Amino acid sequence: MAKLSEEELAQLVPSSLEDVRKLIDLGILAPREGDKRFRSSDVHLVRLMTAFDRAGISLDDVARGVAAGELSFRLDLFLPEPDTASGTYEALAAELGRSPELLRRLSSELGLPPPADDRIRSDDAEMLSAIVTALDLVDDGELSRFARLYGGSIQRLIESALEFFDRAIHQRIIALDVSNEEKDNLIDEKGASVIDLVNRLVPWLQRRLREHALLEYIVTTTESYMDERGIAPRRARQPPAIAFLDVTGYTALTEDRGDEAAAKLAAGLATIVQEAAQAGGGRTVKWLGDGVMFHFAHPGAAVLSALDLVERTERAISMPTRVGINAGSVIVQEGDYFGRTVNIAARIADYASPHEVLVSEEAKRSAGLANVAFEPVGDVPLKGVSAPVTLHRAIRI
């Protein structure tokens, strides 16, 4: 770990030398080993104090907590060695032959807005260079989309993981009947352990899931090549299906019993949803507060999974659910699905009664199920849809 002078520390943050010296005077920041040098991890401490100050938290109060031994910040346990800001976006753009505006936009889309002085960290510069080099055939708009896809996904993952740590670990430790010092030590220990776990988990899971996704992608594209190149005609494909599950009474539950009860219900629903979707070869696209959107490669699998979901969720969370399903072409973008098929599926779910699985004529025609009956509901006008939609009620037989 590098040893830094006051000036070097301020430059690496970056912050003013006056701000660094203020933290020293407050006793929040102290030289190590009596040599008036600072550890590189103190960069994170200065950044944290800047964040406190921006949030309106008095640094004088923080200093009193530190002096009393009630506050400590072992950031070296959780954050990596800080990197230097050795260049600018302007200089990197000239080196890559791209506009500085593009690089700044990519950085922002990744969740890392450029600082006011336009300096760029060396690790950020390395990754931006890798992106524009690897994707040299991609136009600027698609580059932004790529950065937004990864930036948004990783940011949501990190925020969700922090929320999990706070709820499942931090709050439990706070509730223990032990001293504050023991609580602080336990939080540091468990926090460092979780960071180590995530550092190993994410690349492993990314590699394993990539194996499955790439195989599926290669199957699809190879079939297209075989058709285009006259090797074999493409098989007739069933249209994909979009399903929406809605928990009836979720909003009323939140009003009557509070957010904690609603969060507990959502957690119980999550396991059932994931299991049912995977069993049918589908996947959850997104959570919608009181429901879930699914994508299935085959409408029949969507219907069976929906029936399973309605039965299992009522047993598990004691609340009725309903599902709407439609089949047809969809537009795929940034991991989400769009288009008329999606809109109609959502409206079908809105129309369905508790305990019901309602499907469109397109989904019924493509389902091909011998163990499911479809009771005609009729031509139903749906909100936001120009013409009535023929609906059927799916029932196990």
C-alpha positions as CSV (number, residue, x, y, z in Angstrom):
1,M,0.0,0.0,0.0
2,A,1.5,3.3,-1.1
3,K,2.4,6.1,1.4
4,L,1.3,9.6,0.4
5,S,2.1,13.1,1.4
6,E,-0.7,15.6,2.0
7,E,-0.3,17.0,-1.5
8,E,-0.3,13.6,-3.1
9,L,-3.3,12.5,-1.2
10,A,-5.3,15.6,-2.3
11,Q,-4.3,15.1,-5.9
12,L,-5.4,11.5,-5.9
13,V,-8.8,12.2,-4.4
14,P,-9.0,14.8,-6.1
15,S,-9.7,17.5,-3.5
16,S,-8.1,20.7,-2.3
17,L,-5.2,20.6,0.1
18,E,-7.2,22.8,2.4
19,D,-9.9,20.1,2.6
20,V,-7.3,17.4,3.5
21,R,-5.8,19.6,6.2
22,K,-9.2,20.3,7.6
23,L,-9.8,16.6,8.1
24,I,-6.4,16.3,9.8
25,D,-7.2,19.2,12.1
26,L,-10.6,17.5,13.0
27,G,-8.7,14.2,13.8
28,I,-10.7,12.3,11.2
29,L,-7.6,11.8,9.1
30,A,-4.3,11.0,10.7
31,P,-0.8,10.1,9.4
32,R,0.4,6.5,9.8
33,E,3.3,5.4,11.8
34,G,4.3,8.9,12.8
35,D,6.0,9.8,9.5
36,K,3.4,12.3,8.3
37,R,2.6,10.0,5.4
38,F,-0.9,8.7,4.6
39,R,-2.0,5.3,3.3
40,S,-3.5,5.2,-0.2
41,S,-6.8,3.9,1.4
42,D,-7.1,7.3,3.0
43,V,-8.2,8.5,-0.4
44,H,-11.5,6.7,0.1
45,L,-11.8,8.3,3.6
46,V,-11.5,11.8,2.1
47,R,-14.0,11.0,-0.5
48,L,-16.4,9.6,2.1
49,M,-16.1,12.8,4.2
50,T,-16.8,14.8,1.0
51,A,-20.0,12.7,0.6
52,F,-20.9,13.4,4.2
53,D,-20.5,17.1,3.7
54,R,-22.6,17.1,0.5
55,A,-25.3,15.2,2.4
56,G,-25.4,17.9,5.1
57,I,-23.8,15.7,7.8
58,S,-21.6,17.9,10.0
59,L,-17.9,16.8,9.9
60,D,-17.6,18.3,13.4
61,D,-20.1,15.7,14.6
62,V,-18.3,12.9,12.7
63,A,-15.1,14.0,14.3
64,R,-16.6,13.7,17.8
65,G,-17.8,10.2,17.0
66,V,-14.4,9.2,15.8
67,A,-12.7,10.7,18.9
68,A,-15.1,8.9,21.2
69,G,-14.4,5.6,19.4
70,E,-18.1,5.4,18.3
71,L,-17.3,5.8,14.6
72,S,-14.7,4.1,12.5
73,F,-14.3,3.7,8.8
74,R,-12.3,0.6,7.7
75,L,-12.7,1.4,4.0
76,D,-9.5,-0.6,3.1
77,L,-11.5,-3.7,3.8
78,F,-14.1,-3.0,1.2
79,L,-12.7,-0.8,-1.5
80,P,-9.8,-1.4,-3.9
81,E,-6.5,0.5,-4.1
82,P,-7.4,3.9,-5.6
83,D,-6.3,4.5,-9.1
84,T,-4.6,7.7,-10.4
85,A,-6.2,10.2,-12.7
86,S,-3.3,10.6,-15.1
87,G,-5.0,12.0,-18.2
88,T,-8.0,13.8,-19.7
89,Y,-10.9,12.8,-21.9
90,E,-9.6,15.2,-24.5
91,A,-6.2,13.5,-24.6
92,L,-7.7,10.0,-24.7
93,A,-10.1,11.0,-27.5
94,A,-7.2,12.3,-29.6
95,E,-5.3,9.0,-28.9
96,L,-8.3,6.9,-30.0
97,G,-9.4,9.1,-32.9
98,R,-12.9,9.5,-31.4
99,S,-14.6,12.6,-30.1
100,P,-14.2,13.6,-26.4
101,E,-18.0,14.1,-26.3
102,L,-18.5,10.4,-27.1
103,L,-16.1,9.2,-24.4
104,R,-17.7,11.5,-21.8
105,R,-21.1,10.2,-22.8
106,L,-20.0,6.6,-22.6
107,S,-18.5,7.2,-19.1
108,S,-21.8,8.8,-18.0
109,E,-23.8,5.9,-19.5
110,L,-21.6,3.5,-17.5
111,G,-22.6,5.4,-14.4
112,L,-19.3,7.3,-14.0
113,P,-19.9,10.9,-15.0
114,P,-16.7,12.8,-15.8
115,P,-15.5,15.3,-13.2
116,A,-15.5,19.0,-13.8
117,D,-11.8,19.1,-14.4
118,D,-12.2,16.5,-17.2
119,R,-9.5,14.3,-15.7
120,I,-9.9,10.5,-16.2
121,R,-8.6,7.7,-14.0
122,S,-6.2,5.3,-15.7
123,D,-8.4,2.3,-15.2
124,D,-11.4,4.2,-16.7
125,A,-9.3,5.2,-19.6
126,E,-8.1,1.6,-20.2
127,M,-11.7,0.3,-20.2
128,L,-13.1,3.1,-22.5
129,S,-10.2,2.3,-24.9
130,A,-11.1,-1.4,-24.8
131,I,-14.8,-0.6,-25.5
132,V,-14.3,1.6,-28.5
133,T,-11.6,-0.7,-29.9
134,A,-13.5,-4.0,-29.5
135,L,-16.7,-2.4,-30.9
136,D,-15.0,-0.5,-33.7
137,L,-17.8,-1.5,-36.2
138,V,-20.5,0.0,-33.9
139,D,-21.8,3.5,-34.4
140,D,-21.9,6.1,-31.6
141,G,-25.6,5.5,-30.7
142,E,-25.0,1.7,-30.3
143,L,-21.9,2.3,-28.3
144,S,-24.0,4.4,-25.9
145,R,-26.6,1.7,-25.8
146,F,-23.9,-0.9,-24.9
147,A,-22.5,1.3,-22.1
148,R,-26.0,2.0,-20.8
149,L,-26.9,-1.7,-20.8
150,Y,-23.9,-2.7,-18.7
151,G,-23.8,0.4,-16.6
152,G,-27.5,0.1,-15.6
153,S,-27.4,-3.6,-15.0
154,I,-24.3,-3.5,-12.8
155,Q,-25.5,-0.5,-10.9
156,R,-28.8,-2.3,-10.1
157,L,-26.9,-5.4,-9.1
158,I,-24.7,-3.4,-6.7
159,E,-27.5,-1.4,-5.2
160,S,-29.6,-4.6,-4.7
161,A,-26.6,-6.4,-3.0
162,L,-26.0,-3.5,-0.6
163,E,-29.7,-3.5,0.2
164,F,-29.5,-7.2,0.9
165,F,-26.4,-6.8,3.1
166,D,-28.1,-4.0,5.1
167,R,-31.3,-6.0,5.6
168,A,-30.0,-9.5,6.1
169,I,-26.7,-8.9,7.9
170,H,-26.2,-5.3,9.1
171,Q,-29.6,-4.9,10.8
172,R,-29.2,-8.3,12.5
173,I,-25.8,-7.3,13.9
174,I,-27.2,-4.0,15.1
175,A,-29.9,-5.8,17.0
176,L,-27.4,-8.1,18.9
177,D,-27.0,-7.6,22.6
178,V,-23.3,-6.9,22.5
179,S,-21.1,-3.7,22.8
180,N,-20.9,-1.2,20.0
181,E,-17.2,-2.1,19.5
182,E,-18.2,-5.8,19.0
183,K,-20.9,-4.8,16.6
184,D,-18.5,-2.6,14.6
185,N,-15.9,-5.4,14.4
186,L,-18.5,-7.9,13.3
187,I,-19.9,-5.6,10.6
188,D,-16.4,-5.0,9.3
189,E,-15.7,-8.8,9.3
190,K,-18.9,-9.8,7.7
191,G,-18.7,-6.9,5.2
192,A,-15.2,-7.9,4.1
193,S,-16.4,-11.5,3.8
194,V,-19.3,-10.6,1.6
195,I,-17.1,-8.4,-0.6
196,D,-14.7,-11.3,-1.1
197,L,-17.6,-13.6,-1.9
198,V,-19.1,-11.2,-4.5
199,N,-15.6,-10.7,-6.1
200,R,-15.5,-14.5,-6.7
201,L,-19.2,-15.0,-7.4
202,V,-19.8,-12.4,-10.2
203,P,-17.1,-13.5,-12.7
204,W,-18.0,-17.2,-12.0
205,L,-21.7,-16.7,-12.6
206,Q,-21.1,-14.4,-15.6
207,R,-19.0,-17.2,-17.1
208,R,-21.5,-19.9,-16.4
209,L,-24.6,-18.0,-17.6
210,R,-22.7,-16.9,-20.7
211,E,-22.2,-20.6,-21.6
212,H,-25.9,-21.2,-21.7
213,A,-26.7,-17.9,-23.5
214,L,-24.0,-18.4,-26.2
215,L,-25.1,-21.9,-27.0
216,E,-28.7,-20.7,-27.4
217,Y,-27.5,-17.8,-29.6
218,I,-25.3,-20.1,-31.7
219,V,-28.2,-22.5,-32.3
220,T,-30.4,-19.6,-33.5
221,T,-27.9,-18.0,-35.7
222,T,-26.7,-21.3,-37.2
223,E,-30.2,-22.2,-38.2
224,S,-30.5,-18.8,-40.0
225,Y,-27.2,-19.4,-41.8
226,M,-28.3,-22.9,-42.9
227,D,-31.5,-21.4,-44.4
228,E,-29.7,-18.4,-46.0
229,R,-26.9,-20.6,-47.5
230,G,-29.2,-23.3,-48.9
231,I,-28.1,-26.0,-46.5
232,A,-31.5,-26.7,-44.9
233,P,-34.8,-24.8,-44.7
234,R,-35.5,-23.1,-41.5
235,R,-38.1,-24.8,-39.3
236,A,-41.5,-23.2,-38.7
237,R,-41.1,-21.6,-35.3
238,Q,-43.7,-21.1,-32.7
239,P,-44.1,-17.4,-31.7
240,P,-42.7,-16.4,-28.3
241,A,-45.1,-15.6,-25.5
242,I,-45.2,-12.8,-23.0
243,A,-47.0,-13.3,-19.7
244,F,-47.8,-10.8,-16.9
245,L,-48.6,-12.0,-13.4
246,D,-50.4,-9.7,-11.1
247,V,-50.9,-10.1,-7.3
248,T,-54.4,-9.1,-6.5
249,G,-54.7,-6.9,-3.4
250,Y,-50.9,-6.1,-3.3
251,T,-51.6,-2.3,-3.1
252,A,-54.2,-2.7,-0.4
253,L,-51.8,-4.9,1.6
254,T,-49.2,-2.2,1.4
255,E,-51.7,0.4,2.7
256,D,-53.1,-1.8,5.4
257,R,-50.0,-3.6,6.7
258,G,-47.1,-1.4,5.6
259,D,-44.1,-1.7,3.4
260,E,-42.4,-4.4,5.5
261,A,-45.3,-6.8,4.9
262,A,-45.3,-6.0,1.2
263,A,-41.6,-6.6,1.0
264,K,-41.9,-9.9,2.8
265,L,-44.6,-10.9,0.4
266,A,-42.5,-10.0,-2.6
267,A,-39.6,-12.0,-1.2
268,G,-41.8,-15.1,-0.9
269,L,-43.1,-14.6,-4.4
270,A,-39.6,-14.2,-5.9
271,T,-38.6,-17.8,-5.3
272,I,-41.8,-19.3,-6.7
273,V,-41.7,-17.0,-9.7
274,Q,-38.1,-18.0,-10.5
275,E,-38.7,-21.7,-10.1
276,A,-41.9,-21.7,-12.2
277,A,-40.3,-19.7,-15.0
278,Q,-37.2,-21.8,-15.2
279,A,-39.2,-25.0,-15.2
280,G,-41.0,-23.8,-18.3
281,G,-37.9,-22.6,-20.0
282,G,-38.9,-18.9,-19.5
283,R,-37.3,-16.1,-17.7
284,T,-38.5,-13.1,-15.6
285,V,-38.0,-9.9,-17.5
286,K,-38.8,-7.5,-14.8
287,W,-40.6,-6.9,-11.5
288,L,-43.4,-4.3,-11.7
289,G,-44.2,-3.6,-8.0
290,D,-47.3,-5.8,-7.8
291,G,-46.4,-8.2,-10.5
292,V,-43.9,-9.8,-12.9
293,M,-43.4,-9.8,-16.6
294,F,-42.1,-13.1,-18.2
295,H,-40.8,-14.2,-21.6
296,F,-41.3,-17.8,-22.8
297,A,-40.0,-19.2,-26.1
298,H,-43.1,-21.3,-26.4
299,P,-46.7,-20.4,-25.6
300,G,-47.5,-23.8,-24.2
301,A,-44.8,-23.5,-21.6
302,A,-46.1,-20.1,-20.7
303,V,-49.6,-21.5,-20.1
304,L,-48.4,-24.4,-17.9
305,S,-46.1,-22.1,-15.9
306,A,-48.9,-19.6,-15.4
307,L,-51.3,-22.3,-14.1
308,D,-48.5,-23.5,-11.7
309,L,-47.8,-19.9,-10.6
310,V,-51.5,-19.2,-9.8
311,E,-51.7,-22.4,-7.7
312,R,-48.4,-22.0,-5.9
313,T,-48.5,-18.4,-5.1
314,E,-51.9,-18.7,-3.4
315,R,-50.6,-21.5,-1.2
316,A,-47.4,-19.7,-0.4
317,I,-48.5,-16.1,0.2
318,S,-52.3,-16.5,0.7
319,M,-53.1,-13.9,-1.9
320,P,-54.8,-14.6,-5.2
321,T,-52.9,-13.9,-8.5
322,R,-53.9,-13.6,-12.1
323,V,-52.0,-14.0,-15.4
324,G,-52.5,-12.7,-18.9
325,I,-50.6,-14.3,-21.8
326,N,-50.2,-13.3,-25.5
327,A,-48.1,-14.7,-28.3
328,G,-46.5,-13.0,-31.2
329,S,-43.4,-11.1,-32.4
330,V,-41.6,-8.8,-29.9
331,I,-38.8,-6.3,-30.1
332,V,-35.9,-7.1,-27.9
333,Q,-33.8,-4.2,-26.6
334,E,-31.4,-4.0,-23.6
335,G,-32.8,-7.2,-22.0
336,D,-36.4,-6.0,-22.2
337,Y,-39.3,-6.7,-24.6
338,F,-41.5,-4.2,-26.4
339,G,-44.3,-4.1,-28.9
340,R,-48.0,-4.8,-29.4
341,T,-47.6,-8.4,-28.1
342,V,-46.3,-7.1,-24.8
343,N,-48.9,-4.4,-24.5
344,I,-51.8,-6.8,-25.1
345,A,-50.4,-9.3,-22.6
346,A,-50.4,-6.6,-19.9
347,R,-53.9,-5.6,-20.7
348,I,-55.1,-9.2,-20.6
349,A,-53.6,-9.5,-17.1
350,D,-55.4,-6.3,-16.1
351,Y,-58.7,-7.8,-17.3
352,A,-58.3,-11.2,-15.7
353,S,-60.1,-11.9,-12.4
354,P,-58.3,-13.4,-9.4
355,H,-57.3,-17.0,-9.9
356,E,-57.6,-16.8,-13.7
357,V,-55.1,-17.5,-16.5
358,L,-56.4,-15.7,-19.6
359,V,-54.8,-16.2,-23.0
360,S,-55.2,-14.6,-26.4
361,E,-56.3,-16.5,-29.5
362,E,-52.7,-16.4,-30.7
363,A,-51.4,-18.0,-27.5
364,K,-54.2,-20.6,-27.5
365,R,-53.6,-21.6,-31.1
366,S,-49.8,-22.0,-30.6
367,A,-50.0,-23.7,-27.2
368,G,-50.5,-27.3,-28.3
369,L,-51.5,-28.7,-24.9
370,A,-53.4,-31.9,-24.4
371,N,-53.8,-31.5,-20.6
372,V,-55.2,-27.9,-20.7
373,A,-58.7,-26.8,-21.7
374,F,-59.5,-23.4,-23.1
375,E,-62.9,-22.0,-22.2
376,P,-64.0,-19.2,-24.5
377,V,-64.4,-15.8,-22.8
378,G,-65.2,-13.9,-26.0
379,D,-64.1,-10.8,-27.8
380,V,-63.1,-8.4,-25.1
381,P,-62.4,-4.6,-25.5
382,L,-59.1,-3.9,-23.7
383,K,-57.9,-0.5,-22.6
384,G,-55.6,1.1,-25.1
385,V,-56.2,-1.7,-27.8
386,S,-58.0,-0.5,-30.9
387,A,-60.0,-3.7,-31.6
388,P,-61.5,-6.3,-29.3
389,V,-59.2,-9.2,-28.4
390,T,-60.5,-12.8,-28.3
391,L,-59.7,-14.4,-24.9
392,H,-59.8,-17.9,-23.5
393,R,-59.6,-19.1,-19.9
394,A,-56.9,-21.8,-19.4
395,I,-58.0,-24.7,-17.1
396,R,-56.2,-27.9,-16.2
397,I,-58.0,-31.2,-17.2
